[in-house]
Each structure stands twice: as structure tokens, then as C-alpha cells.
């Protein structure tokens, strides 16, 4: 099912996001150096608790380990509990990879948190099929569709037309760069083609500056480089043909676009353009390298501005931060306006009480979504919340998604979770130099056929 959904979803996500982003300001607001303070403006939760309401415990797992998001979520939970005296919210905060490992363990036991981080689609479909998630379609449609109509990109968290979670952030993977380091290397404009990008990497290296920070210890950060190259070389059709099922499948992960993408990625490895120790670096360490000015670029999502700052020594990160889209590959079918991206959301566990669903509705309310936007934590999906985006770079990401010519969900999320792991593991071998691009693509193809 996941393989059949992604082409439709790519179209739906663009339309849905454009609706939610239509109020994005056309002029960039002031820099967000004081944005985290917006958390103090989070709305108070409405008090509607009957005097004899039964005590309810809500378990909530999220992966926002650093401020401002960490404090934003905590304040929202505190405000909700203050307004609902019978509710206790038990929060578990886990780093991305630790979350995936622990969630897999509890899923196998059949026990899941009431609310937990989700990227939708591939993994969510498996969870739905296992009976681990609650159908919240009726909740979204209640009161004339009040909640449903307030959010965009809901299809990312739907299976067979039913919703089992909601998004709170939807954006794109782009290159983030240090304008000061570019200037030191004599680079006057951001690259728009792959040849220009490689030339700029060489200029940075010649100036004694590490061109790119990547976290291959976690595998998926580097996989996005390969995925973008596939998209730029083969266009929308390359992944569509390889990832389809049955008679609709007209391609393979061993097709030229996938192999050539491996060789283009290999140019970055062979050129020595990544930081020392990149093979073992985690996502947080990758962001620390970039945030501390030790590398000129990193490929990351809409979360990158806040994460690189949170992992920097001064908690401010790159002072002169810029963003540009992944360059076009000469001769490729993809456009520079094609996007690889996705978002974050919350799935609802099968045994969640109504209060848990009400709390998620509160988390994704317009006012709380404005808090997320103002603190640069993500690109909000609540319609009208885009006006609170305080970082001009985040506005650029929002506009890039809204104006994208094609939207490709993360390779490792649109496919079943086991397939995502196969892709991440295989691509890492290009970074490590332990397999050729042909061998890597053959491994991915074999894994796909075995699903």
C-alpha cells in the first residue's frame, strides 16, 4: 500500500501545504534571536473538566531533545494539565535513533504510548495493520470538520482514507550554509548546478574550510544527499518506477539514475569534502560541527536552524545563516525546484483515552502552532500560523515547498520501515568506501524484492 500511495501523496502534500502556507509573509520579519521567548505566549488550555472527572494518565514520547522545542512542548503540557486537573501527562524525550529502537521494542510487545512521534506513511501503515493505532477520523471531522479544516498535509498521516495521527510540521531538506565561510573562500553566489557545487567545495577546501558536515553515524542524514541526486538525475519518474508494486512497477533501484547518483555522491567522499570522523558522527554532532563554524554547509531539514544552534557551544549557532536548494545536475531530468522533504507529526496509540486526542488537538491549535513557528522549530501546518515564522530562512523553506514542482517524501519514510533501513545501510557503504554504487543499488533492489 505504501508503495502505491507516494505519487498521489506527493501531489496532495504540495496542495495541502500551499493552503497552510498561503499566509506566509512576503517580506522576511526580523531575525529570530529572541524567538524562543514566544513559548511564554502559548495559549491557555480551555478548562472544561467536570468536578468528578476520572484521573487520566497520558503517555507522550517525542524527539525534541533541545530547546526551544523541548521547553515549548513542556509548557504546552503544563498549561494543559493546569486547565485539566484530572489529566497527568507523562513525557518521555528520546533522541531520534534511540526513539526508533525503543518504539520498535514496545511495538513488538503490543504496547504503545498514547501519543508519539511519527513521520507518517511507511511506518504508520505497518502500525495500523498491526492494530496499534487509533482511528481519529471522527475526531477530526467533529463540529463540522473544525480540526480537520484547520490543518494542512493530513494525508501524510492517513491510511486508506482514515487518520491515525496529525502533522505539526512539514517542510523540505535543503542546504544550510555559513555565509561568512563562503565569503572567506571567495564564493559570491550560492551554486545552482552540481558542477558549481563541486567547484565551491574545492574552493572551501583550498581555503582550509571543511565544505560539508554530515552525520553518517545515523546513516539517514547522508542518505538524503543520495536521494536528492537520484531525484535530480532521474526526475520524479525514477523513484516512482522503482518503488511501485505489481504491474505498475516499470523500473528498478539498479537503474542508471540510482547508480549515477552513487557515483556523484562518491565525488564528495573522494574529494575529502566531509568533516573528520563523519562516518561515526551522529546527527547532533553533525549539527554541532556546522553550528560551531567548523564546516560551511550541511544538508538538513526545516529543523536545522534550531538544532544547529542548540548543539553549538554558544547556543546561538551560525550567525550569518543562509539556505539554498539542492543544485540541479547537468543533463538530469529533475528541476532545482523539485523537493525532497517530509514532516513531523504525532500518532495516536490504539488505547489512547479521549483526553489524549484532545491534547493533540491543543498541541496543533493555531496559537500553539504559532509558537512552533516563532521559535524556528518547524514549518507549521495550521492554516494561518505561517505568519509567525520569525526566521527569513524558514520563510524561504516554506515558500520552496509551496512553489515546488514536485514533492518527494523521504525515501526511508515513504517505503516500509524495513526497506528504509536497507536503503540507509546500503548508501552508507558509499560513504565508507566498502561497496561500489552498483553493489549498493543491487543490495537495495534485492531488499525491495524480498519485501
N, C-alpha and C positions, 0 to 999 in steps of 0.2 A: 504493500500500500504506500509506504513512504516513497518508493521509487516512482510511483505514478503521480504523486502529488506535487513534486517540486517545480515542474514547469508552470502549472497553474498558480502555485503559491508565489512564484517569482513575480508574476503579473499582479496578483492580488495585493502583495505586500507594497508594491510601488503605489498603487491606487490608494490603499488604506493609509499609508504613511503620508501621502500628499495631503489627505484630508486632515490629518493630525498636525501637519507642519505648516498648514496654509497661513497660520497667523505668525509665523516666524518673522521677526523684524527685518526689514530690508537694509537697515543700517546697523552695523555692529555696535552693541552697547559697550559701556565702559568695561575695562578688564576686570576679571573676577577675583582679584586678590583678596577681597573680603567676603567672597560668596558664601563660605561655609556658615556665616552668621545667619543666613536665610533660614537655617533649621529652627531658629527661635521663633520664626513666623509660621510654623506649621499650625494648621487649624486644630482647634479643639474638637475632639470627637463628640458627636451628639450623645447626650445622656438619655437613654430610653430603657433603663433597666427596671423591671418590676421589683418591688420590695422583696418578694420571696424567690427571686431567680436562683436557680441551682448553680453551684460553682462549676466553672468550666475551665479546663486547662488546655491551652493551645500550644502545640509544639511547632516551632518555626526554625528552619535551617536556611541560612543564607551565606553567601561567599564574599560579602563586603567586609574584608578584614581591616581596612584602614579608613581613617577619616578623609573626607567628610561623610561618606556614605554610612560608615559604622555608627557615627553619632546620630545621623539623620534617622536611620531605621530605629535606633533605640528610643529616640524621643517620640517618634510616632507610636511605638508600642506603649511607652509610658503614658502618653496622652490618652490612648485608647483605654488602657486599664484604669486610669483615673476617672474616666467617664462611664466605665462599666465595671462596677465594684465586684461583680461575680466572676470576672474573667482574669485569669492569670496566663501571661504569655511567656513561655519558656523558650529563650532564644539560644540556638547553637550556631556559632560562627566558625566556618571552616574555610581553609584555603582551597582554591579550585580543585586541585588534584586529590587532596585529602577528602573533599566533599564527594567526589565521584567514587572513590574507593569505599567510603563508609556507606554511601547510598546503595551501592551495589550489594553490600553485605546485608543491609536491612531489607532490601527488596527481596532477596533470596529467602528471608525469613517470613516474608509476607507482611511485615510491619513497616509502615512508612510514616514520616512526620505528617502533621496536618497540613503544613504549608512548607514548600521547599523550592529552592532554585531550579529553574528549568529553562532549557533553550528551545523547547517545543519539538515538534515533528519526530524524527527518527526514534530517539529515546522515549518520547512521550507515547508514541504509538505502541511500543513494546509494553510500556507500563499499563496502558489502557487494556491491551489484550490480556494482560496478566490479572486484570481486575483490581489494580492497585490504586486507581484514581477515581475521584468522584465527578460525576457529570454535573456541571454547574450551569448548563444551558438555561434552565428555568430561572435561575437567579439573575443571569444577565438580561433575560427578557422580561423580568418583573417590572411592574409600573410602566408599562408601555415601552419597555426596552431602554429604560433610563440609563442603566450601567453600560449596556452594550453600545448604545449610541454615543457614549462619552469617550470611547476608546477606539484607536486605530489598530491595525495589524493583528486582530484577534484570530485570523485564520492560521497564524503560526502555532496557535495553541488549541487547534481544533482537530478532531479525528472523525471522519465520516459525518461531518456537519454538526458535531456536538463538541462543546467546550469543556476542557478539563483543567484549565488554567487561564491566566491572562498575562499579557506582557506589561512591563513597566518601562521598557527601554528598547529602542530599535534604531540601529544605525549602520555604520559601514566600517570596514577595515581600510585604512588609508596610511600613507606615510606621514609621520610626525618628524619635524626636523628642527634643529637648533640654528636659527638664522645667524647668530654670531659666529658659529663654527663654519657655516657656509661662507660667510664674508671673509674669514681668516684664510680660507682656501681659494679665495678669488672667484667664487661661484656667485654670479649676479642674478641668475634666474633659476627657478626650480625646473627639473627635467620633465619633459612631456613625452619623450621616447626612451626606449630601453637603451639605445646607444648613448644617448645623452646621460642617462642614469649611470651607466658603467663608466663613462668618462668622468663624471663628477666623483664617483667612488675613488677613482685613481687620483684625482686632484686632492681629495681629502687625505688619502693615504700618503701622498707625496708631501703634504703639509704636516705630517705627523699626527693626524687625527684619525681615529677609528671611524670608518664610514657608517657601520650599521651595528646595532645591538640586537641580539636575538636570544631567546631562551629555549634552546633545544633540549634542555633537561626535561622540559614539559612537553616537548615534541610539537604540539599544535601551533605555537607561535610561528615556527619556521614553515610548517605545512601551508600556512596562508600565502607565503611567497610563491610556492609551487602552484597552489590553486589559482592564484592571480595570473601566473604565467600561462597556465592552461587556458584560462578564460581569454587572455589577450591573444594567444596564438590561435586557438580553435574557435573562439566566439562562443555564443550561447549553445550552439549545436553540439559541441564536443562532449561536454558533460551530459547533456540531455540524451545523446545517442548511447553513451556508455552506461549510464545509470538507469535506463529504462528496463522494463522487465517483459518477458514473453516476446510476442511477435513485434512489439513496439521497439525492441532493442535492435538498433542498427549499427551500433558502434562497440568499441572495446576500450578498456583502460590501457591497452597496448597500442592504441592509435598514435599517429605521429604527433598530435598536439601534446599528449601526455609525455611522450618520450623527449620531444624537443624542450618542453618545459623543464625537464630534469637536467638537460644539458645547459640551459640558460641559468638555472639555479647553481649548477656546478661552477659556472664562471665566477660567482660571488665567493664560493668556498675556495676555489683555486687562486683567486685574486687576493686572498687574505683580508677580505673586507669586513669580517666579523670580529668582535672583541675577543680577547684572550679568554679561554675557558668557556666559550659559547656552548659547547656540547653538553656541559653539565649545568649550565645556568638555568635557574627557574624563571618563570615569568616575572616575579617580583625583582629578582636580581637583574634581569634584562632591563627593567624599568629604572632600577637604581643606577645602572651604568649610564643610561640615557639622561635621567634626571639630574645626575651629578656632573653632566657635561663631559663625560668620558667617551661619548660616541655622538655622531652627528645626526643619526636617523634611527628610527625604529618603525616597523610596520605593526600597527595596532588598531584597536577599535576605538569607539567613542569614549571608552573608559580611560584611555591612555593619559589624557591630560591630568586627571586627578590621581591616577595610580603612580605615574612617574614622579609627581610632586610628593605624594605620601611616602615614597621609597627613597627620596633624596635626603641628603644629610641635613639640609636646612628646612625641609618640608615645604619648600617653595618650587623646587624643580627648575626646569629650563625657563629662564627669564624672558627670552625672546623666542617664543614657540611659534612654529608655523606648520601648515598642513598642505599636502598636495596628493592628488590621486595617483594610483599606481600607473606608471607610464605605459604607453602603447608600445607593442612590439612590432617593429617594421615588418610588413608583409603579413601580419596576423589578421584574423577576421574580427577580433574583438576591438571595441572602441574604448578610448580613455574614459568615457562616461559610463561604461559598464561597471557595476559594483559587485563586490563580494562582501557580504555582511550578514547580519542577524541581530538578535537582541537577547534580552534577559526577561524572564518572567517568573511567575510563581505557579507551580502545580498544586492541586488540592488533593490530599490523601483521601482514600476511599472512606475512611471512618471519621473524617473531619466533622465537627459539630457546626451548626449554622453560624455560630459566633465566629468561627474561623473564616468562613466565606465573607461574613460582614466585615471582618478586619481587613481582608484583602481588598474589599471594595473601598475601605477607608484609605488603605495604602495607595491606591490608584486614583484617588479623588483628584480633582483639578488642583486644589490648593497644595496637596502633598506632591503632586507631580511637578508643580512649580518649584518646590523646594529641591527636588532632584535636579531640575534644570539649572537652577541658580547656583548650585554647588558643583556644577560640571560633572556630576556623577553619571549622567546619561542623557540620551535624547528622549524626551518624554513622549508617550503615546496618547495621553489625554488631550483631547481637542481643545486648543486654546492655551495649553501650557507652554508652547514654544516661545511665547513672548518673554518668558523668564530666563531663557538661555543668556547667560552673562558673558560667556567667552566667545569672541568672534570666530574662533576656530571651530567651536561646536556648532555655531550657526552655519559655517561652511559645510560641515558634515551633514547637517540636516538638509541643507539645500542640495548637496550632492545626491542624497538618497531620493529626495523629492523629484529631482531632474534626471535621474538615472535612465539610461536607455535599456538597461537590463539589470535585474537584481538576482544574483546567485547566492542562495543560502550557503553557509559554511559547508564544505564537503563532508566534514566529520560529524555534522549535526543533522543534515537532511537525510542521510542514509542511516540504517540501523546502527546501534551503538557498537556492535562487534565490528562492523565494516569501518566505522570511524577510527577505531583502534588500529585496524590493519593499515589504513592509509597513513596515519600518523607514524606508526612504527616503520613502515616501508620508506617513507620520504626522509626520515631521519638518517637512513643509511647513505643518502646522497651527501648530507652534511658531514657524516663521519667518514665518507670515502670508502665504505665497505661493500658497496654494490654499485653497478652501473645503472644509468637511467632505464635501460632495457630490462634489467633484472628487477628493478624496483616496480616497474609497471607490470611486469609478468606476475609478481607477487600480489599486487593489488587485484589484478584480473582473476587470479586463482582464488583469492579470498572472496571476491564478488560471486563467482560461480558456485562457491561452496555454501553460500547463504541459503 
